[in-house]
Amino acid sequence: MKNIVTLGLTVLALLFVSQLSANTASKPATQHTKNANAKVLQSLPFNDTQDFKDAQRGFIAKPDTLTIKSADGAVVWDLEQYKQFIQLDKAAPDTVNPSLWRNAQLLMQYGLFEVTKNIYQVRGYDLSNITFVKGKEGWIVFDPLISPETAEAALDLINKELGERPVKGIVYSHSHIDHYGGAPGLVTREDVANGQVEIIAPEHFTEHAVSENVIAGNAMGRRAVYMYGALLPRDPKGGLSGGLGMTTSTGLAGLYLPTKEIGKTGEVVTVDGVKMEFQMTPGTEAPAEMNTWFPDWGALWMAENTTNTMHNILTLRGAQVRDALKWSSFLNETIERYGDDVKVKFQSHHWPLWGNERIIPYFKKQRDIYKFTHDQSVRLMNQGYNGEEISEMITLPPELENNWATRGYYGTLRHNSRAVYQRYMGWYNGNPSDLNNLPQEQVAKKYMAFMGGEKAVLKKARKSFVDGEYRWVAEVMKHAVFANPESTPAKELLADALEQLGYQAESGPWRSVYLQGAYELRNGVPSTGGTQTATPDTIRAMTPSMLFDYLAVRLVAEKAAGKVLNINVNFSDIDEHYTLTVENAVLNYTTKQAKKADVTLDLSMETMNSIQLKELSYDEALESGKLEITGDKQVLDDFLAMLDNFNFWFDIVTP
């Protein structure tokens, strides 16, 4: 992993660069897991195969093999590893929840598809879909994947099959990286700068694309390793499906800034002869997001506001809690605004849906899965139940429970209901015993002592494992491991329990989280691979205030205590001037510059970006004249010495 640590930041890019090779073999499904998965087959309408027809409808072409490499030969995307064991005519293995297996089978329907006249999708080339809209002369591309390599391969496929056309416009539906990172594979930066290509995005797109993962990027990146399962082996006991797509590609994501931002619902833009009307949906699946209506074709692009799964109210990698009530209200607006005329709906993940008589009931259930989760969680909250209790009590009505498009392949009712509670009530559940409770390591040692010691606990937990009580075994053995992280028997039993929970999970991220935890308990924390942080385009898109906010969370309080210093920073190329102040072990900044600072830095923002990207050191910038320092340089050195560097591979399942 490459750390970008200077007067700078790390930004989560969700780009995984290697897979784990298991040192300790995974174990088979127990009889309890086999029984649990067998019950799923009996409880859900597997005889309903309409999704398979929809996922294959409009098929035009696909390559026989799909392995995409970067210019240096590194594999960026490889569907072949899944094709070896995920096939339409194969039943779910004992180690996979049959419902998640069905999801994976559907996601494996890859290639070029016609959605409707003039609208095409390439699916299965990344976590998300890339959509091509045919204009008078060229393509308008919606959500160009994560990696430039996968986006370029998709463009090559459609040009080969339908005739070569230039890209005239790109639309980012929202501010997550799998919807903009591949743009450099379609057009050049010069194409955008000279106006040949228009890039359209929702209002505040750039701010959220950069800032969402800046402050907590290191922690979110580490947890994303668990959530997306991209480091897990590809086999029936390992990584299978991310719920929204198979997994994430591993190219170096770019960020071309929008040339036009959409600010209000109903705004109409025409690009290359294609008329598009936008519906703004901020604060739903992303803080900046929008749907697109094509009135000439009765086609409705739903971004990621409706997919063929229950989505996340709070992602397992960590993020701000989303507003389930607002999400449902925007979907209701969609129905009211476009419901009478929509003939086909399609989106940035999964497959389309055709026919007004099918689309409207679909929209209503998508709307109601978020409204139900919100309303019933809040109802139980107001009865005095906390988040953990609510997640055990809440159940869906049959019409939502037995509907494939609201199953929990990505989000789940259990963790979404807790997210609703968290949004309203925060971390504290109201019980005084939990107001200042002991941290995990301390409480673990006391629990183990109260329960008779590790040997006694292991004996009891092994019996619970045999009885199939895997959640309970995981709870108890968590304490055993945190009390004695050197205990191989405790770690092995905890890993066994997590593994069975993973095999039973319907949610792709839940499966990944459990299996990644089991891997690390058996083999230790990885030291290579993971996420590549801070792509160059993201660094260059940062504003000075974003940079300074990140510096503030890197300040080590103990090193800054008792220090008072002022640093003036002048950015010549953007004509912006700041003062950084360290006082009370806090870093503040202001555009009202101090008349007399301890040290002053004069440089361009371009030079600052080069320093952040480690293309240039401070000393090299100083020697070359790109940086001028006035005053006491030791103050700058002292300040830099106060900044923390984050370790990406921190422990999660061990203390």
DAURRA-V107245 format. One record per pair of residues at least 6 apart in sequence whose C-alpha atoms are under 8 Angstrom apart, sorted by sequence separation. I is the first residue (numbers start at 1). J is the second residue. If there is no record, write none. Layout:
# DAURRA-V107245
I_J ; I_J
This chain:
# DAURRA-V107245
4_10 ; 69_75 ; 70_76 ; 92_98 ; 114_120 ; 115_121 ; 123_129 ; 133_139 ; 134_140 ; 145_151 ; 158_164 ; 159_165 ; 173_179 ; 191_197 ; 192_198 ; 225_231 ; 232_238 ; 233_239 ; 234_240 ; 240_246 ; 241_247 ; 269_275 ; 270_276 ; 282_288 ; 283_289 ; 293_299 ; 294_300 ; 314_320 ; 346_352 ; 353_359 ; 381_387 ; 400_406 ; 401_407 ; 428_434 ; 448_454 ; 451_457 ; 464_470 ; 481_487 ; 485_491 ; 505_511 ; 520_526 ; 570_576 ; 571_577 ; 581_587 ; 582_588 ; 610_616 ; 611_617 ; 621_627 ; 622_628 ; 3_10 ; 68_75 ; 69_76 ; 91_98 ; 113_120 ; 114_121 ; 122_129 ; 123_130 ; 132_139 ; 133_140 ; 144_151 ; 172_179 ; 192_199 ; 213_220 ; 232_239 ; 268_275 ; 269_276 ; 281_288 ; 282_289 ; 293_300 ; 314_321 ; 345_352 ; 346_353 ; 400_407 ; 428_435 ; 504_511 ; 570_577 ; 580_587 ; 581_588 ; 611_618 ; 622_629 ; 67_75 ; 68_76 ; 69_77 ; 112_120 ; 113_121 ; 121_129 ; 122_130 ; 132_140 ; 133_141 ; 172_180 ; 231_239 ; 268_276 ; 269_277 ; 281_289 ; 282_290 ; 292_300 ; 293_301 ; 313_321 ; 314_322 ; 344_352 ; 345_353 ; 464_472 ; 465_473 ; 502_510 ; 503_511 ; 569_577 ; 570_578 ; 580_588 ; 581_589 ; 67_76 ; 68_77 ; 92_101 ; 112_121 ; 113_122 ; 121_130 ; 122_131 ; 132_141 ; 133_142 ; 230_239 ; 268_277 ; 280_289 ; 281_290 ; 291_300 ; 292_301 ; 313_322 ; 344_353 ; 345_354 ; 381_390 ; 448_457 ; 464_473 ; 481_490 ; 502_511 ; 568_577 ; 569_578 ; 580_589 ; 607_616 ; 618_627 ; 67_77 ; 68_78 ; 92_102 ; 112_122 ; 113_123 ; 121_131 ; 131_141 ; 132_142 ; 187_197 ; 229_239 ; 267_277 ; 268_278 ; 280_290 ; 281_291 ; 291_301 ; 292_302 ; 313_323 ; 344_354 ; 380_390 ; 480_490 ; 481_491 ; 501_511 ; 502_512 ; 568_578 ; 569_579 ; 579_589 ; 580_590 ; 66_77 ; 67_78 ; 111_122 ; 112_123 ; 120_131 ; 121_132 ; 130_141 ; 131_142 ; 266_277 ; 267_278 ; 279_290 ; 280_291 ; 291_302 ; 292_303 ; 313_324 ; 343_354 ; 344_355 ; 462_473 ; 502_513 ; 568_579 ; 569_580 ; 578_589 ; 579_590 ; 66_78 ; 67_79 ; 110_122 ; 111_123 ; 119_131 ; 120_132 ; 130_142 ; 131_143 ; 265_277 ; 266_278 ; 267_279 ; 278_290 ; 279_291 ; 290_302 ; 291_303 ; 343_355 ; 344_356 ; 461_473 ; 502_514 ; 567_579 ; 568_580 ; 578_590 ; 579_591 ; 66_79 ; 67_80 ; 110_123 ; 111_124 ; 119_132 ; 120_133 ; 130_143 ; 131_144 ; 170_183 ; 229_242 ; 265_278 ; 266_279 ; 278_291 ; 279_292 ; 290_303 ; 342_355 ; 343_356 ; 377_390 ; 477_490 ; 501_514 ; 502_515 ; 566_579 ; 567_580 ; 578_591 ; 579_592 ; 65_79 ; 66_80 ; 109_123 ; 110_124 ; 111_125 ; 119_133 ; 129_143 ; 130_144 ; 228_242 ; 264_278 ; 265_279 ; 278_292 ; 279_293 ; 289_303 ; 291_305 ; 342_356 ; 345_359 ; 477_491 ; 566_580 ; 567_581 ; 577_591 ; 578_592 ; 579_593 ; 607_621 ; 65_80 ; 109_124 ; 110_125 ; 118_133 ; 119_134 ; 129_144 ; 130_145 ; 264_279 ; 265_280 ; 277_292 ; 278_293 ; 341_356 ; 344_359 ; 461_476 ; 499_514 ; 566_581 ; 576_591 ; 577_592 ; 578_593 ; 579_594 ; 108_124 ; 118_134 ; 129_145 ; 262_278 ; 264_280 ; 276_292 ; 277_293 ; 340_356 ; 343_359 ; 461_477 ; 477_493 ; 478_494 ; 498_514 ; 499_515 ; 565_581 ; 566_582 ; 577_593 ; 88_105 ; 107_124 ; 118_135 ; 128_145 ; 230_247 ; 263_280 ; 276_293 ; 277_294 ; 339_356 ; 342_359 ; 377_394 ; 477_494 ; 498_515 ; 564_581 ; 565_582 ; 86_104 ; 87_105 ; 127_145 ; 128_146 ; 229_247 ; 230_248 ; 262_280 ; 276_294 ; 277_295 ; 376_394 ; 395_413 ; 564_582 ; 565_583 ; 86_105 ; 126_145 ; 127_146 ; 167_186 ; 228_247 ; 275_294 ; 276_295 ; 285_304 ; 394_413 ; 457_476 ; 458_477 ; 498_517 ; 499_518 ; 563_582 ; 564_583 ; 607_626 ; 126_146 ; 167_187 ; 228_248 ; 274_294 ; 275_295 ; 285_305 ; 394_414 ; 473_493 ; 474_494 ; 498_518 ; 563_583 ; 564_584 ; 607_627 ; 130_151 ; 275_296 ; 284_305 ; 339_360 ; 473_494 ; 562_583 ; 563_584 ; 86_108 ; 305_327 ; 391_413 ; 392_414 ; 495_517 ; 496_518 ; 560_582 ; 561_583 ; 562_584 ; 563_585 ; 604_626 ; 391_414 ; 394_417 ; 457_480 ; 474_497 ; 495_518 ; 560_583 ; 561_584 ; 562_585 ; 603_626 ; 604_627 ; 126_150 ; 130_154 ; 391_415 ; 473_497 ; 474_498 ; 494_518 ; 495_519 ; 560_584 ; 561_585 ; 603_627 ; 83_108 ; 125_150 ; 335_360 ; 560_585 ; 568_593 ; 602_627 ; 603_628 ; 125_151 ; 139_165 ; 141_167 ; 144_170 ; 285_311 ; 305_331 ; 391_417 ; 454_480 ; 471_497 ; 495_521 ; 559_585 ; 560_586 ; 568_594 ; 601_627 ; 602_628 ; 138_165 ; 139_166 ; 140_167 ; 143_170 ; 170_197 ; 172_199 ; 174_201 ; 285_312 ; 390_417 ; 391_418 ; 470_497 ; 494_521 ; 495_522 ; 558_585 ; 601_628 ; 602_629 ; 137_165 ; 138_166 ; 139_167 ; 140_168 ; 141_169 ; 142_170 ; 143_171 ; 144_172 ; 168_196 ; 169_197 ; 170_198 ; 171_199 ; 172_200 ; 173_201 ; 174_202 ; 285_313 ; 335_363 ; 390_418 ; 470_498 ; 557_585 ; 566_594 ; 601_629 ; 125_154 ; 137_166 ; 138_167 ; 139_168 ; 140_169 ; 141_170 ; 142_171 ; 143_172 ; 168_197 ; 169_198 ; 170_199 ; 171_200 ; 172_201 ; 173_202 ; 335_364 ; 492_521 ; 556_585 ; 557_586 ; 568_597 ; 600_629 ; 601_630 ; 138_168 ; 139_169 ; 140_170 ; 141_171 ; 142_172 ; 143_173 ; 152_182 ; 167_197 ; 168_198 ; 169_199 ; 170_200 ; 171_201 ; 172_202 ; 175_205 ; 387_417 ; 388_418 ; 470_500 ; 471_501 ; 491_521 ; 492_522 ; 555_585 ; 567_597 ; 568_598 ; 570_600 ; 572_602 ; 574_604 ; 599_629 ; 600_630 ; 137_168 ; 140_171 ; 142_173 ; 146_177 ; 151_182 ; 155_186 ; 169_200 ; 174_205 ; 175_206 ; 369_400 ; 387_418 ; 448_479 ; 458_489 ; 462_493 ; 470_501 ; 491_522 ; 555_586 ; 566_597 ; 567_598 ; 568_599 ; 569_600 ; 570_601 ; 571_602 ; 572_603 ; 573_604 ; 574_605 ; 599_630 ; 600_631 ; 122_154 ; 145_177 ; 146_178 ; 150_182 ; 151_183 ; 177_209 ; 331_363 ; 332_364 ; 387_419 ; 447_479 ; 448_480 ; 458_490 ; 465_497 ; 555_587 ; 565_597 ; 566_598 ; 567_599 ; 568_600 ; 569_601 ; 570_602 ; 571_603 ; 572_604 ; 573_605 ; 599_631 ; 145_178 ; 146_179 ; 148_181 ; 149_182 ; 152_185 ; 175_208 ; 176_209 ; 331_364 ; 565_598 ; 566_599 ; 567_600 ; 568_601 ; 569_602 ; 570_603 ; 571_604 ; 572_605 ; 573_606 ; 598_631 ; 599_632 ; 144_178 ; 145_179 ; 146_180 ; 147_181 ; 148_182 ; 151_185 ; 152_186 ; 175_209 ; 387_421 ; 444_478 ; 445_479 ; 552_586 ; 567_601 ; 569_603 ; 570_604 ; 571_605 ; 597_631 ; 598_632 ; 599_633 ; 143_178 ; 144_179 ; 145_180 ; 146_181 ; 147_182 ; 148_183 ; 150_185 ; 151_186 ; 331_366 ; 332_367 ; 365_400 ; 386_421 ; 387_422 ; 444_479 ; 445_480 ; 448_483 ; 552_587 ; 122_158 ; 143_179 ; 144_180 ; 145_181 ; 146_182 ; 147_183 ; 148_184 ; 149_185 ; 286_322 ; 331_367 ; 443_479 ; 444_480 ; 551_587 ; 552_588 ; 599_635 ; 142_179 ; 143_180 ; 144_181 ; 145_182 ; 148_185 ; 285_322 ; 369_406 ; 445_482 ; 598_635 ; 599_636 ; 144_182 ; 145_183 ; 147_185 ; 148_186 ; 284_322 ; 328_366 ; 329_367 ; 441_479 ; 444_482 ; 445_483 ; 144_183 ; 283_322 ; 284_323 ; 328_367 ; 366_405 ; 440_479 ; 444_483 ; 445_484 ; 283_323 ; 284_324 ; 307_347 ; 327_367 ; 328_368 ; 366_406 ; 373_413 ; 377_417 ; 381_421 ; 306_347 ; 307_348 ; 308_349 ; 365_406 ; 377_418 ; 441_482 ; 442_483 ; 548_589 ; 284_326 ; 285_327 ; 300_342 ; 307_349 ; 308_350 ; 328_370 ; 378_420 ; 387_429 ; 440_482 ; 441_483 ; 283_326 ; 284_327 ; 298_341 ; 299_342 ; 300_343 ; 302_345 ; 304_347 ; 307_350 ; 308_351 ; 327_370 ; 328_371 ; 362_405 ; 373_416 ; 374_417 ; 377_420 ; 378_421 ; 386_429 ; 283_327 ; 298_342 ; 299_343 ; 300_344 ; 301_345 ; 302_346 ; 303_347 ; 304_348 ; 373_417 ; 377_421 ; 386_430 ; 79_124 ; 112_157 ; 293_338 ; 298_343 ; 299_344 ; 300_345 ; 301_346 ; 302_347 ; 303_348 ; 304_349 ; 325_370 ; 79_125 ; 112_158 ; 281_327 ; 297_343 ; 298_344 ; 299_345 ; 300_346 ; 301_347 ; 302_348 ; 324_370 ; 325_371 ; 374_420 ; 299_346 ; 324_371 ; 373_420 ; 62_110 ; 63_111 ; 77_125 ; 62_111 ; 77_126 ; 281_330 ; 324_373 ; 325_374 ; 61_111 ; 62_112 ; 128_178 ; 324_374 ; 55_106 ; 60_111 ; 61_112 ; 127_178 ; 128_179 ; 206_257 ; 59_111 ; 60_112 ; 61_113 ; 206_258 ; 56_109 ; 59_112 ; 60_113 ; 52_106 ; 55_109 ; 59_113 ; 60_114 ; 51_106 ; 58_113 ; 59_114 ; 279_334 ; 57_113 ; 58_114 ; 205_261 ; 310_366 ; 37_94 ; 40_97 ; 41_98 ; 56_113 ; 57_114 ; 58_115 ; 199_256 ; 201_258 ; 204_261 ; 306_363 ; 40_98 ; 41_99 ; 199_257 ; 200_258 ; 203_261 ; 37_96 ; 40_99 ; 66_125 ; 199_258 ; 200_259 ; 201_260 ; 202_261 ; 203_262 ; 310_369 ; 34_94 ; 37_97 ; 38_98 ; 198_258 ; 199_259 ; 200_260 ; 201_261 ; 202_262 ; 203_263 ; 306_366 ; 33_94 ; 34_95 ; 37_98 ; 198_259 ; 199_260 ; 200_261 ; 201_262 ; 202_263 ; 33_95 ; 198_260 ; 200_262 ; 244_307 ; 29_94 ; 244_309 ; 28_94 ; 29_95 ; 243_309 ; 540_606 ; 28_95 ; 189_256 ; 192_259 ; 540_609 ; 567_636 ; 184_254 ; 539_609 ; 565_635 ; 76_147 ; 181_252 ; 182_253 ; 183_254 ; 184_255 ; 181_253 ; 182_254 ; 183_255 ; 184_256 ; 76_149 ; 77_150 ; 181_254 ; 183_256 ; 539_612 ; 76_150 ; 180_254 ; 181_255 ; 539_613 ; 180_255 ; 177_253 ; 180_256 ; 536_613 ; 202_280 ; 70_149 ; 208_287 ; 69_149 ; 208_288 ; 68_149 ; 68_150 ; 560_642 ; 205_288 ; 559_642 ; 204_288 ; 205_289 ; 68_153 ; 203_288 ; 202_288 ; 556_642 ; 202_289 ; 555_642 ; 556_643 ; 202_290 ; 555_643 ; 556_644 ; 227_316 ; 554_643 ; 555_644 ; 227_317 ; 554_644 ; 226_317 ; 554_645 ; 224_316 ; 551_643 ; 223_316 ; 224_317 ; 223_317 ; 62_157 ; 222_317 ; 223_318 ; 309_404 ; 310_405 ; 412_507 ; 221_317 ; 308_404 ; 309_405 ; 310_406 ; 315_411 ; 324_420 ; 411_507 ; 220_317 ; 308_405 ; 309_406 ; 310_407 ; 311_408 ; 314_411 ; 323_420 ; 409_506 ; 410_507 ; 220_318 ; 307_405 ; 308_406 ; 309_407 ; 310_408 ; 311_409 ; 312_410 ; 313_411 ; 321_419 ; 408_506 ; 409_507 ; 410_508 ; 150_249 ; 220_319 ; 309_408 ; 310_409 ; 311_410 ; 312_411 ; 321_420 ; 408_507 ; 409_508 ; 410_509 ; 61_161 ; 309_409 ; 310_410 ; 311_411 ; 312_412 ; 323_423 ; 409_509 ; 60_161 ; 309_410 ; 310_411 ; 311_412 ; 314_415 ; 321_422 ; 322_423 ; 146_248 ; 147_249 ; 149_251 ; 169_271 ; 309_411 ; 310_412 ; 314_416 ; 321_423 ; 146_249 ; 147_250 ; 148_251 ; 168_271 ; 169_272 ; 313_416 ; 146_250 ; 147_251 ; 148_252 ; 168_272 ; 245_349 ; 312_416 ; 146_251 ; 147_252 ; 148_253 ; 244_349 ; 245_350 ; 314_419 ; 147_253 ; 148_254 ; 244_350 ; 313_419 ; 146_253 ; 147_254 ; 212_319 ; 313_420 ; 176_286 ; 175_286 ; 174_286 ; 175_287 ; 174_287 ; 175_288 ; 174_288 ; 175_289 ; 127_242 ; 174_289 ; 128_244 ; 173_289 ; 174_290 ; 127_244 ; 128_245 ; 173_290 ; 127_245 ; 173_291 ; 126_245 ; 127_246 ; 126_246 ; 127_247 ; 124_245 ; 126_247 ; 127_248 ; 124_246 ; 126_248 ; 127_249 ; 527_649 ; 126_249 ; 526_649 ; 525_649 ; 525_650 ; 525_651 ; 174_303 ; 173_303 ; 140_271 ; 173_304 ; 140_272 ; 521_653 ; 520_653 ; 521_654 ; 138_272 ; 137_272 ; 517_652 ; 104_240 ; 135_271 ; 136_272 ; 517_653 ; 104_241 ; 135_272 ; 136_273 ; 103_241 ; 107_245 ; 108_246 ; 135_273 ; 136_274 ; 104_243 ; 107_246 ; 135_274 ; 96_236 ; 103_243 ; 134_274 ; 95_236 ; 96_237 ; 100_241 ; 104_245 ; 95_237 ; 104_246 ; 93_236 ; 100_243 ; 85_235 ; 85_236 ; 82_234 ; 81_234 ; 82_235 ; 82_240 ; 14_177 ; 13_177 ; 244_409 ; 243_409 ; 244_410 ; 242_409 ; 243_410 ; 242_410 ; 179_348 ; 485_654 ; 485_655 ; 77_248 ; 77_249 ; 482_654 ; 76_249 ; 77_250 ; 481_654 ; 482_655 ; 76_250 ; 481_655 ; 75_250 ; 76_251 ; 478_653 ; 117_297 ; 70_251 ; 116_297 ; 116_299 ; 316_509 ; 11_210 ; 12_213 ; 11_213 ; 12_214 ; 11_214 ; 10_214 ; 9_214 ; 12_217 ; 143_348 ; 11_217 ; 12_218 ; 10_217 ; 11_218 ; 14_221 ; 10_218 ; 12_220 ; 13_221 ; 12_221 ; 16_225 ; 28_237 ; 14_224 ; 27_237 ; 19_230 ; 20_231 ; 21_232 ; 22_233 ; 26_237 ; 18_230 ; 19_231 ; 20_232 ; 21_233 ; 18_231 ; 19_232 ; 20_233 ; 16_230 ; 19_233 ; 441_655 ; 16_231 ; 131_348 ; 129_347 ; 130_348 ; 129_348 ; 128_348 ; 129_349 ; 128_349 ; 129_350 ; 127_349 ; 128_350 ; 123_350 ; 116_344 ; 115_344 ; 115_346 ; 16_248 ; 15_248 ; 16_249 ; 17_250 ; 14_248 ; 15_249 ; 16_250 ; 15_250 ; 15_251 ; 15_252 ; 115_352 ; 15_253 ; 13_253 ; 107_350 ; 243_507 ; 242_507 ; 243_508 ; 237_503 ; 242_508 ; 243_509 ; 241_508 ; 242_509 ; 240_508 ; 242_512 ; 239_511 ; 239_512 ; 238_512 ; 238_515 ; 228_508 ; 229_509 ; 232_512 ; 228_509 ; 254_535 ; 256_537 ; 227_509 ; 253_535 ; 254_536 ; 255_537 ; 226_509 ; 227_510 ; 229_512 ; 232_515 ; 252_535 ; 254_537 ; 255_538 ; 228_512 ; 229_513 ; 232_516 ; 253_537 ; 254_538 ; 257_541 ; 227_512 ; 228_513 ; 226_512 ; 227_513 ; 255_541 ; 226_513 ; 229_516 ; 226_514 ; 226_516 ; 225_516 ; 226_517 ; 55_350 ; 55_351 ; 54_351 ; 55_352 ; 54_352 ; 231_529 ; 54_353 ; 231_530 ; 225_530 ; 103_409 ; 225_531 ; 222_530 ; 100_409 ; 221_530 ; 222_531 ; 221_531 ; 210_538 ; 210_541 ; 210_542 ; 214_546 ; 215_549 ; 206_541 ; 211_546 ; 215_550 ; 214_550 ; 215_553 ; 45_402 ; 44_402 ; 95_500 ; 100_505 ; 97_503 ; 100_506 ; 96_503 ; 97_504 ; 99_506 ; 100_507 ; 95_503 ; 96_504 ; 97_505 ; 98_506 ; 100_508 ; 94_503 ; 95_504 ; 96_505 ; 97_506 ; 222_648 ; 221_648 ; 222_649 ; 218_646 ; 222_650 ; 218_647 ; 219_648 ; 218_648 ; 32_467 ; 33_468 ; 32_468 ; 33_500 ; 37_504 ; 36_504 ; 27_496 ; 30_500 ; 33_503 ; 29_500 ; 33_504 ; 27_499 ; 29_503 ; 24_519 ; 22_519 ; 24_522 ; 23_522 ; 24_523 ; 23_523 ; 22_523 ; 20_526 ; 18_528 ; 19_529 ; 18_529 ; 17_529 ; 18_530 ; 16_529 ; 17_530 ; 16_530 ; 17_531 ; 15_530 ; 16_531 ; 17_532 ; 15_531 ; 16_532 ; 14_531 ; 15_532 ; 13_531 ; 14_532 ; 15_533 ; 12_531 ; 13_532 ; 12_532 ; 13_533 ; 12_533 ; 13_534 ; 11_533 ; 12_534 ; 13_535 ; 10_533 ; 11_534 ; 10_534 ; 11_535 ; 9_534 ; 1_528 ; 11_538 ; 1_529 ; 1_530 ; 4_533 ; 1_531 ; 2_532 ; 3_533 ; 4_534 ; 1_532 ; 2_533 ; 9_547 ; 8_547 ; 9_550 ; 8_550 ; 9_551 ; 8_551 ; 7_551 ; 9_612 ; 7_611 ; 8_612 ; 6_611 ; 7_612 ; 6_612 ; 5_612 ; 4_612 ; 6_614 ; 4_613 ; 4_614 ; 7_640 ; 6_640 ; 5_645
